[in-house]
Amino acid sequence: MSFTTHYSIVKDLRNEASEAWTRFFEAYSPLIRLHGKDCGIDDDSLDDLVQDVMLSVFNNSSRFEYDPAKGRFRDYLRFIIRARANDMLRARYKQAKSEALTVPEEYLDDLYTSEWEEHIRTESLKELKHDIQARHYQIFHMLDVQNRKIKDVARFFKMSEASVYSIRNRTELKLRQIAEKLDI
């Protein structure tokens, strides 16, 4: 089975196919957990938050239609995560305001943005690994993830530094294209 972009996953949710929901869960549950922690949800309640967010998305999936002119999907998801987290905190503390609700919105926005970027990078690298030759991925990984020197990588693969540069540049371009496609 080929890798499906996140836009495709979101689009497929309207069909209510269990495979689409499984892919959505696998792609976004780590992000929901991370941002749930930022909002003040404890580790023991993160599974409940994921379930509440998934249920909210499911309940709105038949009406939801992604339109880039209206905003990004990540902002829609962030809104749902925060709303469900705040619901959980209100229920837990049985008061209108909790300590977690006093976290400045700008701070939460910055955290979510950095988590989103890391999420897109992780998913992009997964797709890149399947889209290019294994050797090219290894070269890219050694250079950009492990921060090895061009000359060392060229020597390791028994190729010229110019070839290593060329592979790195093509791979970086492909990675940017994947990331742009996933960053809806």
Secondary structure, DSSP 8 states (H G I E B T S, - for coil): -----HHHHHHHGGGT-HHHHHHHHHHHHHHHHHHHHHTT--GGGHHHHHHHHHHHHHHHHTT----GGG--HHHHHHHHHHHHHHHHHHHHHTSS--GGGGS-HHHHHHHHHHHHHHHHHHHHHHHHHHHS-HHHHHHHIIIIIS---HHHHHHHHT--HHHHHHHHHHHHHHHHHHHHHH--
